[in-house]
Amino acid sequence: MEDTTTTTDPVRRWVGDREFRMLIGGELVAASGGGTSTTIDPNTGAELTEVPEADPADMARAVDAALEAQGAWEDLGLKGRTRCFEELAALVREHRDELAMLDAIDCGNPVARMRFDVDLAVEYIEGWPGLAAGINGQVFPASPGNLHYTASRPYGVVGRITAFNHPAMFAITRPLPSLITGNTVVMKPAPQTPLSALRLAELFGQAFPPGVMNVVTGGAAVGDALVTDPRVKRLAFTGSVGTGLTIQRRAAESGVVKNVTLELGGKNAMVVMPDADIDAAVEGAIFGMNFTVCQGQSCGSNSRLLVHRDVAEEFTALLVSRLERFRVGSAYDESVDMGPLVSAAHHERVTRLVESGVSEGAALLTGGERPADVPAGGYYLSPTVFGDVRPEMTIAKEEIFGPVISVMAFDGFDEMVRLANDVEYGLTASVWTRDLDVAHRAAHLLDAGYVWINDSSRHYFGTPFGGTKNSGIGREESADELLTYLESKVVHTRLGDANAAFERLARSRA
Ligand code: NAD
């Protein structure tokens, strides 16, 4: 292998002629059928390298390995599993720059922000053992002379399928609650962005016993093999509504009842009341849209801005002028605000939705085109703001999953609530006002799993994250999530007569 440690070209340095392998049963392996797929650099459109495209047989082998490893992993206990988590945290910290750069190269998210993702992931690795230590059971005073208590056991093998937008962070953090509760995991990362997950497969292989964590790469067919494997009774999915529905159906068609949790899309409303701090709200809108993290490709992004008519003009003008100063460019560049979209296909889809906004009569206030001075061949789109958006327009209803924001003006409180809730999604919402009554009344009425008041986007480990309506089922990143990887049982003990028992014991000893 070429020595690339001194080159300043990140692709040569971190991808070069390195081999990216899956992790199955503790071994780093190619696909058994020899299948590969080419991963593309969205910054330039250039081919990066080949990665394994697994066969369904590889998925079956990964489930075999996970099943075999599960008993010993559970028996290791929380303390033993915590030691493996500590080892993983140290390895991830050591490889921080590499993992962040792989995401910049493979996904197009700015490298500086991806370092933040890796740091956050380390916090999660360190956080889960503490939450797991708080798991306890219950004792029920159901009837005298009986002892009823609950105990819980892991499901066994958990199938984890993830989306493309935070590749390293998802590959690190999404399996953790399954693992800390004594399950073993088979993970399938997104096919657009496999590199950091495959590099992490090596680190997982160093930190955990063989078979505890398995990483298998490929597209929908490989994911389907995991979903329909009757031995995998617990599935957790992060991705789009369409795929989530398919997974629920295919899980049922496996003939086995499965516990499926889904973290899906969003079309999230941020509400700006006339008394809001407008400067802070504009910054909140930009931060909450995740422009600078992943080009708006985030489930939680506030892609619909509902602004009171009295302040709509001032708010929109400030928003547009802030976004027009953004630097869009290669995600390897430390100083860019935004990189490219993840793929040519996704760029085409987002562009089509922008065109639908124009053709359906919204006012394109800024963006919607390829910025000047970006690297040739990359999938760039400038930050885009639409005004005069009406609720029936496609851009007001569909999740765009790109750097496109729609501003809608409202007059009354009830009208605002109706507009905010008039979508199939219910992931997040955000309300900006100085009035406590308005804030909490809105928080109560907005149909979303996570509501911010005078803030956006920030969520902290331990607070349950997840959506209502078609945004999903289940809550993650919290004690609530841990319990979903455990099946509880009640143990009912009939207590006999203690005096008679004691006498029996005394007689037997005499
Ligand atoms: P996607 O649904 O296209 O793919 C997600 C994953 O599912 C990928 O790994 C893909 O290969 C796999 N997959 C596709 N078809 C499958 C099938 N039939 N069986 C099994 N697996 C299959 O989503 P995406 O484009 O990668 O990600 C974008 C979507 O993810 C957006 O809708 C976004 O809102 C959502 N998302 C949600 C959250 C959340 O926490 N709620 C977080 C990130 C992304």
Residues whose N, C-alpha, C, O or C-beta is under 5 A from the ligand:
A	BS01	NAD	I161 T162 A163 F164 K188 P189 A190 P191 G218 G219 A220 G223 D224 T238 G239 S240 V241 T243 T246 E263 L264 G265 G266 S298 C299 S471
